Amino acid sequence: MWEPLDEEGTMRLVSIGAALALAAGIIVAPVTAAQADQGAACGWTGDVIPLMQKADRRVRSERVTEQIKARMGENAKIVSYTRMEVDLLAQKGDKTSPTKALTLRNNRVAYNIMVKSGGKESVISAQVRFYGLCYRTTVVVQSAWVGSTGTDKPLTVNANEALKLAEAYRKKHSDEFPLDAPLVMMNLMQATTAPPDFGKLRWYVNYAPAPGELQILAVYMNGKVTPMG
């Protein structure tokens, strides 16, 4: 599911949606010193609820609407927005805690946007990027975000709880999941996996036991933890 993007171990999701995003130039830029100085990443605690709320407002902003019209035509009408996925990534050079989501600050929220233009409806995508809760930018791409049905189901296990459940699993299976493998990423989505898990909201918790390698644990909203791959 995952592979290294460069020799320094930056990771990317190898899914159809992420591959399209990558091809369109959606690559997170390094955080500047000025951004890093914005007090605790604008209050970021690892709670994705305020992150999603901020992203929901940003994606509906006049500026993003202008981006959409620039691609789809001035008369394009937005029909609907669907929040597809939330990604929390380790910032390059950061030391992360296996049980603290606040140590993942390179945050992105992806949307599918239904647009009507010239009598036709089409789906485009937007990715809203943050440093913690500090807004950075929004990128609009003329292709749909796939691999998830959304994030609309109840979030009964938050990011920090998911990390604790994943860490408990690692401790029970330390022969397979070394505890010194650093946390590098979390993904929240209703993944389009095979039944009976299709469309179930879950966290994917990602660790890097070695350069270029990932171990992934799926944490479901009922507390179940399952290794991937």
SVG drawing of the C-alpha trace seen along z (x, -y; Angstrom):
<svg xmlns="http://www.w3.org/2000/svg" viewBox="-28 -35 46 47">
<polyline fill="none" stroke="black" stroke-width="0.4" points="0.0,0.0 2.9,-2.4 6.3,-3.0 9.1,-5.5 8.9,-8.8 12.6,-9.6 15.8,-8.3 15.1,-10.2 12.1,-8.1 9.2,-10.4 6.2,-8.2 3.2,-8.4 0.1,-6.3 0.1,-4.1 -3.7,-4.2 -5.4,-5.3 -6.5,-8.5 -3.2,-9.4 -1.4,-8.5 -3.6,-10.9 -3.0,-13.6 0.8,-13.0 0.7,-13.2 -1.2,-16.5 1.5,-17.9 0.0,-17.5 3.2,-17.1 3.5,-18.7 6.1,-21.4 8.4,-21.8 7.1,-24.0 8.9,-27.3 10.5,-28.6 7.7,-31.2 5.0,-28.5 6.9,-26.4 6.9,-29.3 3.1,-29.7 2.7,-28.4 2.1,-24.7 0.9,-24.6 -2.1,-26.8 -3.4,-24.8 -3.0,-21.4 -3.7,-18.6 -4.2,-15.6 -8.0,-16.1 -9.1,-15.9 -12.6,-17.3 -11.4,-21.0 -9.1,-20.1 -12.0,-18.8 -14.2,-21.8 -11.5,-24.2 -11.0,-22.3 -14.8,-22.2 -14.9,-26.0 -11.7,-26.5 -12.8,-24.2 -16.0,-26.2 -14.2,-29.6 -14.5,-32.1 -10.9,-31.5 -11.3,-27.8 -14.5,-28.5 -12.4,-30.7 -9.9,-27.9 -12.7,-25.6 -14.2,-28.0 -10.8,-28.6 -10.7,-24.9 -14.3,-24.2 -15.6,-27.5 -16.9,-30.7 -20.5,-29.4 -19.7,-26.2 -22.0,-25.5 -20.9,-23.5 -23.5,-20.8 -22.0,-19.1 -18.9,-18.6 -17.8,-15.2 -15.0,-14.9 -13.1,-11.8 -10.0,-11.4 -7.9,-12.9 -4.1,-12.3 -1.8,-13.1 1.9,-12.9 5.1,-13.2 7.0,-16.4 10.4,-15.7 13.0,-15.5 10.4,-15.4 10.5,-12.8 7.1,-11.3 5.4,-9.7 3.6,-6.4 0.6,-7.5 0.4,-11.2 -1.2,-12.3 -0.1,-15.9 3.4,-14.9 2.0,-14.4 1.7,-18.0 1.7,-17.7 -2.0,-17.4 -4.2,-17.1 -8.0,-16.8 -9.2,-15.6 -12.6,-16.3 -14.6,-15.3 -16.6,-18.2 -19.5,-17.6 -19.6,-20.4 -22.2,-21.1 -20.9,-22.9 -22.2,-23.1 -25.1,-20.8 -22.8,-18.1 -21.9,-17.0 -18.4,-15.9 -16.4,-15.2 -13.1,-17.0 -11.1,-16.9 -9.5,-19.4 -6.8,-18.9 -6.7,-21.3 -3.3,-21.4 -2.4,-22.4 0.6,-22.6 -1.1,-21.3 -4.2,-23.6 -2.3,-26.4 -3.9,-26.7 -1.3,-26.4 -3.0,-26.1 -5.7,-24.3 -5.0,-22.5 -7.8,-21.7 -7.4,-18.8 -9.7,-17.9 -10.0,-14.2 -11.9,-12.4 -10.4,-11.3 -10.9,-7.5 -10.2,-4.7 -12.6,-6.0 -16.4,-6.5 -16.0,-9.5 -15.6,-10.3 -19.2,-10.9 -19.7,-8.0 -19.5,-8.6 -15.9,-9.1 -16.1,-7.1 -12.3,-6.4 -10.3,-9.6 -6.7,-9.8 -5.1,-9.5 -7.3,-6.6 -6.5,-4.8 -2.8,-5.2 -3.2,-3.7 -5.1,-0.8 -2.4,-0.3 0.4,-0.5 -1.3,2.1 -1.5,4.4 2.2,3.8 3.1,4.7 1.3,8.0 2.9,8.7 6.3,7.1 8.0,10.0 6.2,8.9 5.7,5.2 8.9,3.8 8.2,1.1 11.1,-1.1 9.6,-1.5 8.5,-5.2 5.0,-6.4 5.0,-8.2 1.4,-8.6 -2.3,-8.2 -5.1,-8.0 -8.8,-8.3 -11.2,-7.0 -14.1,-4.7 -11.9,-2.5 -13.1,-0.7 -11.7,2.6 -13.3,6.0 -16.5,6.9 -17.4,7.1 -15.0,4.1 -16.1,2.0 -16.9,-1.5 -16.2,-1.1 -14.6,-4.1 -11.2,-3.3 -7.8,-4.6 -4.7,-3.3 -1.7,-3.7 1.6,-3.6 5.1,-2.8 8.5,-2.7 10.5,0.3 13.3,-0.5 13.9,-3.0 11.5,-2.4 9.3,0.0 6.0,-0.4 3.9,1.6 0.2,0.7 -2.5,1.4 -6.1,0.7 -8.1,-0.6 -11.8,-0.4 -14.5,-2.4 -15.3,0.6 -11.7,0.7 -10.8,3.7 -7.1,3.7 -6.1,5.6 -2.7,5.8 -2.6,4.9 -0.8,6.8"/>
</svg>
